């Protein structure tokens, strides 16, 4: 586990951020990688920060890739940030079976796809496809997870739906990355997708200085 700053509440794109908008929580290192905030005071000593073009949801991990030094507004999914507009795509999964619901918004994960075999005239063996087989399954940024009622599963105030079984993950892609979107849709329609969160790779002392880019 590692301390990480997470959003207390939803923050719209372009919102001026304050330390009070965040709370420190212990989060599993899996999915954190090396760009999360562990020191809010050090972060805000660097000056004003604004929510980026996709905003932040309640419980989202605070990452530099989702912040901006200039206010951004408008449609959060059509905004250009660093010259790259974003798109969102949702996939069905069962996080209880694949990684025991360890994924949180802001996490990065690799995916594996299991496609059942088929018997009979058009028989085919079962397939298991991983990120080494298809790079489109590698390094996916998870920005939200919801249950079958489309209710967020990371409320910090303890309120929310009693059904905590995650069935939908929202993944953020570059808008130009159409082939990856097609691949994820294809896998979602033909097989079952399982996610494996990525562990933090850099545990250096620099981690203690706000956000490490």
C-alpha positions, -999 to +999 in steps of 0.1 A: +000+000+000+011+036-006-004+070+003-020+087-026-041+119-031-076+112-044-105+136-052-131+142-025-157+150-050-162+155-088-142+183-103-153+197-137-128+204-165-110+237-159-118+239-122-093+257-101-080+231-076-073+235-039-058+211-014-092+208+003-105+191-029-084+161-021-078+136+007-049+112+013-057+075+012-038+043+013-041+026-021-026-006-035+006+001-054-008-020-083-021+005-108-004+035-093+028+035-114+050+065-107+030+096-112+007+100-083+007+126-056+019+119-021+024+154-008-004+179-015+014+208+002+044+204-021+021+202-051+003+234-044+035+252-036+042+250-073+013+274-079-022+271-093-034+239-108-066+233-128-085+201-136-076+190-171-098+185-200-114+153-186-120+167-151-117+144-121-143+121-106-149+114-069-122+090-057-100+095-087-062+093-081-045+127-086-021+124-115-002+151-134-015+138-167-050+150-156-040+185-144-032+217-162-015+250-155-042+268-175-079+265-172-096+243-198-133+241-204-159+230-229-167+194-238-143+174-216-139+146-242-132+168-272-108+192-256-072+192-268-046+187-241-010+186-252-023+185-288-041+152-282-079+151-280-093+122-259-121+096-263-137+073-238-147+037-243-165+014-219-159-024-216-176-050-195-156-071-171-157-089-138-131-073-115-139-097-087-127-126-109-098-108-127-081-087-100-103-088-069-116-052-075-082-036-069-085-012-098-093+024-090-100+054-113-067+067-124-050+033-124-032+018-153-036-018-163-029-044-189-057-066-202-061-103-212-089-117-233-103-152-231-123-164-261-141-196-256-135-225-280-162-238-303-172-274-311-189-288-341-185-281-378-167-247-372-147-259-342-119-238-329-097-240-298-101-215-269-078-185-271-061-164-245-047-131-258-024-109-237-005-076-242+024-094-257+001-108-284-017-075-290-002-042-278-036-027-278-042-045-245-012-028-229-011+002-205-048+011-204-058+042-183-089+035-162-109+066-155-141+052-140-158+020-129-195+014-123-219-013-115-249-024-135-269+006-123-242+029-137-233+040-101-198+049-092-181+024-069-156+046-052-176+070-030-155+086-002-185+094+020-197+058+023-228+065+003-238+048-030-254+017-044-254-015-023-244-034-055-207-031-055-199-057-082-181-038-110-193-046-144-181-016-165-147+000-168-143+033-186-110+036-205-094+068-218-077+067-252-062+093-275-090+102-300-068+093-329-063+058-315-093+044-334-077+009-340-073+004-303-110+013-297-120-012-324-099-039-308-114-034-274-150-034-288-142-066-307-128-083-277-157-072-256-182-087-281-163-120-287-147-128-253-142-119-217-117-092-207-096-095-175-075-067-161-042-068-143-032-035-126+004-023-131+026-019-100+046+012-091+080+008-107+098+038-091+100+038-053+127+065-052+128+093-025+117+117-052+082+102-047+080+123-016+081+156-034+045+161-045+039+146-079+067+129-098+062+134-136 
